[in-house]
Amino acid sequence: MTNEPRLIGRKKAAEYCGIAESTFSMWVATNKMPAAIAGTRKWDKRAIDAKLDEISGLTPSDKEDPYDKWIREHGDD
């Protein structure tokens, strides 16, 4: 198990994403990355991972209605 903290500052968050700190700041400002946790200057790595998954197309950005999903998966039987 790693001893690295789950919450990280802006510099570490940018490094974690492999981008410049200024780029990370721009991504936060444009909602491409999550904002810092309220009352802190720290980012949650899991929230960053979720946004990276979303912008990479690994997870849908809009949530499908459960009923519509069921209909799509089961058809109009």
C-alpha positions in Angstrom: 0.0 0.0 0.0 1.3 3.5 -0.9 1.8 6.2 1.7 1.0 9.0 -0.7 -1.8 11.2 0.3 -5.1 11.1 -1.6 -5.4 14.9 -1.4 -2.8 16.9 -3.3 -1.9 20.5 -4.0 -2.1 22.2 -7.4 1.5 21.5 -8.3 1.2 17.8 -7.5 -2.2 17.6 -9.2 -0.6 19.0 -12.4 2.3 16.6 -12.2 -0.2 13.8 -11.6 -2.0 14.7 -14.8 1.3 15.2 -16.7 0.6 18.8 -17.6 2.0 22.2 -16.7 0.6 23.9 -13.5 -0.8 26.7 -15.7 -2.6 24.2 -17.9 -4.1 22.5 -14.8 -5.3 25.9 -13.6 -6.9 26.6 -17.0 -8.5 23.2 -16.9 -10.0 23.9 -13.5 -11.3 27.3 -14.6 -13.0 25.7 -17.6 -14.4 22.7 -15.6 -12.2 20.2 -17.4 -10.8 19.4 -14.0 -12.7 19.5 -10.7 -12.3 22.5 -8.3 -10.3 22.2 -5.2 -12.2 20.8 -2.2 -14.2 23.6 -0.6 -12.2 25.4 2.1 -8.9 23.9 0.9 -6.3 24.2 -1.8 -6.3 20.5 -2.3 -7.6 18.2 -5.0 -8.8 14.6 -4.6 -7.0 12.2 -6.8 -10.1 10.2 -7.4 -12.0 13.3 -8.6 -9.2 14.0 -11.0 -9.2 10.4 -12.2 -13.0 10.6 -12.8 -12.6 13.8 -14.8 -9.8 12.3 -16.8 -11.9 9.2 -17.5 -14.7 11.5 -18.6 -12.7 13.6 -21.0 -10.9 10.6 -22.3 -14.2 9.0 -23.2 -13.9 6.1 -20.8 -17.1 7.1 -19.0 -20.1 9.0 -20.3 -20.3 12.6 -19.3 -24.1 12.6 -19.1 -26.0 10.1 -17.0 -28.5 7.9 -18.8 -31.9 7.6 -17.2 -32.2 4.1 -15.6 -35.5 3.4 -17.3 -34.0 4.4 -20.7 -31.0 2.1 -20.1 -33.3 -0.8 -19.2 -35.3 -0.3 -22.4 -32.2 -0.1 -24.5 -30.8 -3.2 -22.9 -34.0 -5.3 -22.8 -35.9 -4.0 -25.8 -39.6 -3.5 -26.1 -40.5 -7.1 -25.1 
